């Protein structure tokens, strides 16, 4: 059985994360599979996001990763950072979400970033199985300056409706291959899958970054200037534990 220990202070690293003491949720949320408007072009006030989430008593933990924080962070131990060739300090908003992977492990992850095929990947500091037992599951993301390679939409599916996946969507896969199940290893709850579309297949507004928030109870679809994505589905749906949602930045 996996136990979760929550931090009591805010940490600023590759993303920003906060953990607070909380209680388990008492009900299971039904996912909303309707498509939503996921994007906004105004420059976000990230300090305001941190303040709002830090003061929200319904929030257990949160983490966000975006091009601006990416550039301020370490270079993963390498003297020359390849990502700087794609996104530079003078053009921060040209950084777009390029890829999403899932990292599945039996213990809490300590790696914050790594390189793969010339891209630097960042790991969110929120376990997608938080409070539900099972495996520790984290999302890793990479960025590009080429909007034609950018992710434009994220969708969430449970096992009962995954067959309705569109032909232009690709599954989020695990770092070691295979399709990511956001409920992997839990004793209850069916598989939860994530898929995405690229601008090259489906025109839309390229996504700049992601926010993951774990709540004690169901959260609203809109929070300030950020909106639920992944069809608004709880990534712990049916498994107990925390309510975990993805938001666009």
C-alpha positions as CSV (number, residue, x, y, z in Angstrom):
1,X,0.0,0.0,0.0
2,X,1.4,3.3,-1.0
3,X,1.4,6.2,1.6
4,X,1.5,9.9,0.6
5,X,3.3,12.4,2.8
6,X,2.3,16.0,1.9
7,X,4.7,18.9,2.1
8,X,3.8,22.0,4.1
9,X,5.9,24.5,2.2
10,X,5.9,25.7,-1.4
11,X,8.8,24.6,-3.6
12,X,10.0,26.4,-6.7
13,X,12.0,24.2,-9.1
14,X,11.1,23.1,-12.7
15,X,7.5,23.7,-11.8
16,X,5.8,25.2,-8.8
17,X,4.1,22.8,-6.3
18,X,2.3,23.1,-3.1
19,X,1.0,20.4,-0.7
20,X,-1.4,20.9,2.2
21,X,-3.0,18.6,4.8
22,X,-6.3,17.2,3.5
23,X,-8.9,14.5,3.9
24,X,-10.0,11.8,1.4
25,X,-12.9,12.4,-1.0
26,X,-16.2,10.7,-0.3
27,X,-17.8,10.5,-3.7
28,X,-16.8,9.6,-7.2
29,X,-17.2,12.3,-9.9
30,X,-18.7,11.6,-13.3
31,X,-16.4,12.7,-16.1
32,X,-17.5,15.4,-18.6
33,X,-16.5,14.3,-22.1
34,X,-17.7,17.4,-23.8
35,X,-15.1,19.4,-25.6
36,X,-14.2,22.8,-24.1
37,X,-12.4,25.9,-25.1
38,X,-8.9,25.2,-23.7
39,X,-6.8,28.2,-24.6
40,X,-6.1,31.8,-23.9
41,X,-3.5,34.2,-25.3
42,X,-3.2,36.8,-22.5
43,X,-0.1,36.6,-20.5
44,X,-0.8,34.8,-17.2
45,X,0.2,36.1,-13.8
46,X,1.8,33.0,-12.4
47,X,2.3,34.6,-8.9
48,X,-1.4,35.1,-8.8
49,X,-2.1,31.5,-9.6
50,X,0.2,30.4,-6.9
51,X,-1.4,32.7,-4.4
52,X,-4.9,31.6,-5.3
53,X,-4.1,27.9,-5.1
54,X,-2.1,28.4,-1.9
55,X,-5.1,30.0,-0.2
56,X,-7.7,27.5,-1.5
57,X,-8.6,25.1,1.3
58,X,-9.9,22.6,-1.2
59,X,-6.4,22.2,-2.8
60,X,-4.2,19.4,-1.7
61,X,-1.3,19.8,-4.1
62,X,-0.5,21.6,-7.4
63,X,2.3,21.8,-10.0
64,X,2.6,23.8,-13.3
65,X,5.2,23.8,-16.0
66,X,5.4,26.5,-18.7
67,X,8.1,27.9,-21.0
68,X,8.9,30.8,-18.7
69,X,9.7,28.5,-15.7
70,X,11.5,26.1,-18.0
71,X,14.0,28.8,-19.0
72,X,14.7,29.8,-15.4
73,X,15.4,26.3,-14.3
74,X,18.6,24.2,-14.3
75,X,19.9,22.6,-17.5
76,X,19.5,19.0,-16.3
77,X,23.2,18.8,-15.5
78,X,24.4,19.6,-19.1
79,X,26.7,22.6,-19.8
80,X,24.8,23.4,-23.0
81,X,21.1,23.2,-23.0
82,X,19.5,22.1,-26.4
83,X,16.1,23.6,-25.6
84,X,17.6,27.1,-25.7
85,X,17.9,26.7,-29.4
86,X,14.1,26.5,-29.7
87,X,13.0,29.0,-27.0
88,X,15.0,32.0,-25.9
89,X,14.5,34.6,-23.2
90,X,13.4,37.3,-25.6
91,X,10.5,35.2,-27.0
92,X,9.2,33.2,-24.1
93,X,5.6,33.0,-25.4
94,X,6.9,31.1,-28.5
95,X,7.3,28.1,-26.3
96,X,4.6,25.5,-27.1
97,X,3.8,22.1,-25.6
98,X,5.4,19.5,-27.8
99,X,5.0,16.1,-26.1
100,X,3.5,14.4,-23.0
101,X,4.6,11.2,-21.5
102,X,3.6,9.2,-18.4
103,X,6.2,8.0,-15.9
104,X,5.0,5.0,-13.8
105,X,7.0,3.8,-10.8
106,X,6.7,1.9,-7.5
107,X,8.1,4.8,-5.4
108,X,8.1,8.6,-5.4
109,X,10.0,10.0,-8.3
110,X,13.1,12.2,-7.6
111,X,14.1,13.0,-11.2
112,X,12.9,16.5,-12.2
113,X,14.0,16.7,-15.8
114,X,15.9,14.7,-18.5
115,X,16.8,14.7,-22.1
116,X,15.3,12.5,-24.8
117,X,15.9,12.8,-28.5
118,X,17.1,16.4,-28.3
119,X,14.2,17.6,-26.1
120,X,14.2,18.4,-22.4
121,X,11.4,16.8,-20.5
122,X,10.0,18.2,-17.2
123,X,8.2,16.1,-14.6
124,X,5.1,17.5,-12.7
125,X,5.4,17.0,-8.9
126,X,1.9,15.6,-8.5
127,X,1.1,11.9,-8.4
128,X,-1.9,11.1,-10.6
129,X,-2.8,8.2,-8.2
130,X,-2.6,10.4,-5.1
131,X,-4.6,8.9,-2.2
132,X,-5.8,5.9,-4.3
133,X,-2.9,3.5,-3.8
134,X,-1.5,1.8,-6.9
135,X,1.5,3.0,-8.8
136,X,3.1,6.5,-8.6
137,X,2.2,8.1,-11.9
138,X,3.7,11.4,-13.1
139,X,3.4,13.4,-16.4
140,X,6.5,14.6,-18.3
141,X,6.3,17.4,-20.9
142,X,8.6,18.8,-23.5
143,X,8.4,22.1,-25.4
144,X,9.0,23.4,-28.9
145,X,9.1,26.8,-30.7
146,X,7.4,25.4,-33.8
147,X,3.7,25.8,-33.5
148,X,3.1,23.2,-36.3
149,X,4.4,20.6,-33.8
150,X,2.4,22.0,-30.8
151,X,-0.3,20.1,-28.9
152,X,-3.7,21.9,-29.3
153,X,-6.1,19.7,-27.3
154,X,-6.1,17.1,-24.6
155,X,-8.9,14.6,-24.0
156,X,-9.6,12.2,-21.2
157,X,-11.3,8.8,-21.6
158,X,-12.4,6.1,-19.2
159,X,-12.5,2.4,-20.2
160,X,-16.2,2.6,-21.3
161,X,-15.7,5.3,-23.9
162,X,-12.1,5.0,-25.1
163,X,-13.4,3.4,-28.4
164,X,-14.8,6.9,-29.3
165,X,-11.3,8.3,-29.6
166,X,-11.0,10.5,-32.8
167,X,-8.8,9.4,-35.7
168,X,-6.6,12.5,-35.3
169,X,-5.8,11.8,-31.6
170,X,-2.7,10.1,-30.3
171,X,-2.5,8.3,-26.9
172,X,-0.2,9.6,-24.2
173,X,2.3,6.8,-23.7
174,X,4.5,5.7,-20.9
175,X,8.2,6.6,-21.0
176,X,9.1,3.0,-21.5
177,X,6.4,2.3,-24.1
178,X,2.8,1.3,-23.9
179,X,-0.3,3.4,-23.4
180,X,-0.5,5.3,-20.1
181,X,-3.3,4.3,-17.7
182,X,-3.8,7.1,-15.1
183,X,-5.3,4.6,-12.7
184,X,-2.7,1.9,-13.1
185,X,-2.3,-0.3,-10.0
186,X,-5.4,0.8,-8.2
187,X,-7.8,-1.7,-6.7
188,X,-10.9,0.0,-8.0
189,X,-11.7,2.2,-10.9
190,X,-11.3,1.5,-14.6
191,X,-8.5,2.7,-16.8
192,X,-8.2,6.4,-17.5
193,X,-6.5,7.3,-20.8
194,X,-5.3,10.7,-22.1
195,X,-5.0,11.5,-25.8
196,X,-3.9,14.7,-27.6
197,X,-4.1,16.3,-31.0
198,X,-1.3,18.2,-32.8
199,X,-1.7,21.5,-34.8
200,X,-0.5,19.6,-37.9
201,X,-3.6,17.4,-37.7
202,X,-6.2,19.6,-36.1
203,X,-5.9,23.4,-36.3
204,X,-6.3,25.3,-33.1
205,X,-4.5,27.5,-30.5
206,X,-1.2,25.9,-29.5
207,X,-0.9,25.0,-25.8
208,X,1.8,26.8,-23.8
209,X,1.8,24.9,-20.6
210,X,-0.1,22.7,-18.1
211,X,-1.3,22.9,-14.5
212,X,-2.1,19.8,-12.4
213,X,-4.2,20.3,-9.3
214,X,-5.2,17.7,-6.7
215,X,-8.4,18.7,-4.7
216,X,-10.2,17.3,-1.7
217,X,-13.5,17.5,-3.6
218,X,-14.8,18.3,-7.1
219,X,-13.5,21.6,-8.6
220,X,-15.2,24.1,-11.0
221,X,-14.5,24.0,-14.7
222,X,-13.0,27.4,-14.7
223,X,-10.5,28.8,-12.2
224,X,-9.4,32.4,-13.0
225,X,-7.7,32.5,-16.4
226,X,-7.2,28.8,-16.6
227,X,-9.6,26.1,-17.7
228,X,-10.0,22.4,-17.3
229,X,-8.7,20.3,-20.2
230,X,-8.6,16.4,-20.7
231,X,-12.4,16.6,-21.1
232,X,-12.7,17.8,-17.5
233,X,-12.3,14.3,-16.2
234,X,-10.9,13.4,-12.7
235,X,-7.7,11.4,-13.4
236,X,-8.5,9.4,-10.2
237,X,-12.1,8.8,-11.3
238,X,-13.5,5.6,-9.8
239,X,-10.3,4.9,-7.8
240,X,-10.9,7.0,-4.7
241,X,-8.2,9.3,-3.4
242,X,-7.9,12.9,-4.5
243,X,-9.7,14.7,-7.3
244,X,-7.0,15.4,-9.9
245,X,-7.5,17.7,-12.9
246,X,-5.5,19.1,-15.7
247,X,-5.8,22.8,-16.7
248,X,-4.4,24.7,-19.6
249,X,-2.1,27.7,-19.3
